[in-house]
Amino acid sequence: MKVFAFMLSLMAMVSTVSAESFALVGGRLIDGYGHHPLANSVILVRDGVIQKVGTVDTLPIPNDYQLVSTEGMDVLPGLWESHAHLMLNGHADYVHWDKTYINRLSDEIMPASALQLLLAGVTSARDLGAPLEDSVNVKQRIASGEIPGPRLFISGPFLQHRAYPGTEAFRWSITSVKDAQQKVDKLAKAGVDIIKLIDQDQMTLEEAQAIVERAHQHGLKVVAHAHRPNEIRRGLAIGVDNFEHTGLTTAPGFPDDVLALLKERTATGRVSGGPLFWTPTVEGLWNYDAMVANPEHLDNTCWQRGLKSDTITDIKQSLAQPGKLAYMQLTPLRKPTLQNKIAQLRESGVVFLVGTDSGIPTKFHCQSTWNELAAWVDVMEFSAMDTIRAATYWPAVMMGVSDKLGTVSEGKYADIIAVKGDVLRYINRLSDVNLVMKNGVIYKKDGKELTDATLSK
């Protein structure tokens, strides 16, 4: 009964405006395609789908559409978080967290993570690593409207050479080619959207190849870790679609042969099944020392949204001394290498995706995505437009859903956010999303989440 009561309270936290038809009027539209923004835009939304896009001078607004002003705002496609961990909420001790909360994932932890992402403007997320049953459960409940959250694209458990002790619920060991094929089949049958592969260099070539080939037979893309040079070499040899993380610990850059292999792969493009994607998850590494110097953002209550009081207390105590976290001790030595590694990857021709490892120690779902965007623009010298496309258009392409998601254009789902100010000059405006619409349903308006109390005023 306690779990049921808690879920009722969580569901009551966010109400929505779900009228059939909306007209978003007046804002500057950055539609995700990367061309010149559209001033004084009008976006007509009916039944969750964008019907027409125009301007206040060219597109009449039908009388039965509810007006939503976006004057003074930039309007964008809903953001993608391409590397999230909904089973994590920033706690610093993985061993303790995995043991203590493994039976609270579906009822508390993952719904809270999903809610926090959505209210931060993330309308689509790749959840890369969680127990299969919990992943499917939460994805289905979001899709049905039972709980609020972004569109989830799930991997279920990692596939790796040998699961670490105590992690077997969300990491599956691979023992043979047949075992690899059977585990991919099981994941596909359960309804995952993507396969996550790690430690592929520690498997036999035949085992790793079997995972990718079987996944592709099921129409599933494969993401793979890129922590070690041999993980990249093996990943390229077997045809993975997307590498994750900047990797290579404190090494100053990628080996020459790895860069040559990357350039060879990116040169083949469509022949190899499309671009080679890379999710660098770089901001948490770059800003760790700044976070230790000023940990005030750890006290932002946005990360507590949807969590029980004992969970909040537990996370707080784990982060009491952020400069002493064992997880982060190598990070200051990695920081000086990051700009060079990003520059090397850019020069190799990979297509970047915005992802953050959201949920790992100190990285909260309500903050991590915009933090990454800001680091790309302010530190890594990406343009704001390219960064936005890496968080909207390109993830939809990578996941094979660009016909319905990734841009604000006719016929696509109405996943739209808006922020006050000029995000092409000040990308950190995305820290304070004013409007969040997913599938034509408004979850946040005028900077406030829509609750029963605000709707009644």
Steps between C-alpha positions, in 0.01 A plus 500: 500500500790737574643453150158554344445818702844631402432440131169685525681796653765490226236492227328799661819705493467592133173579331483611140322719254392259230249690289474356152634804316766761580653793317849592623531861394770764480834338584811454288502143371827303487351196332794256522601501135781748560396776261398858579246521786143607428395820676144559627414137449167326521479125567162330476463179700204266493469157664869495586623566146638818342252600228660814356795729562506862385511858628249738649481673159455187290315238706145571622406347834173306498245608761498163675873509583608599852762777485831452681726804484869443431578870454854585608599135492703262288297194402680171437434129455490317832849400609641148487714360780699233315669340800283483811488258792152522646586239763750749651435834669844646574591286802877469547517134611399258225535185714271638768253643246471181295436290809264740677282619212483205260141428611391865482590570139157466337300653784720796591845548352445474125166691498665781697792511256260511206299783652813705571624458142166601351467815710852597390388496135613148413216344300696196373768300682713193441513305826821301466513238771238375748325173591290386205167465679529843662604663173207357308258576782593868524514546123151355459352707782639819351373407155151431637491830689490334841811691612671807353837471330688529172458252218727220613730304272630222721790257484421293805811334647854560372655211310859449615769237532443440871250686717645656813392319822174644628398654165358193329147644495602769251822362349495170312814296446570352158644147509485383138379591152175313561454675834557838330236425238250375757541804724450741209193300399363525853551876510343547158199288593450705817480818294829683548590771251879473503775262613774619736836325468799553728837329547470375143878478483494241779257275316608278217464664161235244413292577811513876447423462129203278582348771720518765228384272220206367702401851611505626142290200391240619751525856367673621817797736513797425727671749729839407646738638758814676377706508818799312359671506160423132453132556574496745210705277270275202572185712474599621156589148389158364593298798375355674806287804425583737785789533744445631854731717714823683426706231670871418506530617863803735536655434157546825303315380191389215279771279343580576137374165376166550676460841337583348162239228555240759602566705187472190284165416660358851473606516137267211414186669638183350358684194370571401861145560614514874562723740693720383786353662811686595816360604839793655690339563846768759570357772726513313831871441450575857398307666784583268788755733659262795466228292667731419790586869536132595494269204573194718548315346205493173691251670733259585217181323597409422137676160532277407793187510283308174534736337750413382850645683798729214604639481146569873498677478836711209378609682183582816696725321747684321220593837347597678820866518393498512117875560479570164663291277276702195394308498172652836405861489617650462151274767354733801558771315307260427215381860461808632313454229234135564418520789255758318289298178496186682395695683228642168375153345484361803316782483248435128447148571374282336766152640560459608862199440723429680827503257790620537856504173696214666686446342841863420584650658814427877519326499157130559556236448233358850544837662421727272302377552143520880495835479681635292211363739239669794673836319520490423128440864408702679767799264522514256209437764231189350343255751356173534687308388190710185456463424870122534484490270197705246695227507765202494262543407133792256506376276784175449312699405189718260696197326653319480165208718606577825317174465309315575826748671733800733509367811325204735528337433166168396353390144566735438793410447863458823690802469728585868550673714761541877535736719702514874560790670325748418225636145535728543198690766698439370852462123488468480878150649467405134461556467874160664548253355251179701487277264301507122465263325261523131419267336251281810508462491879632792704688399815662833578384852419623845602793326666280300734395140490128466464339372820140484607555813707638714215238378256222609731625861513 
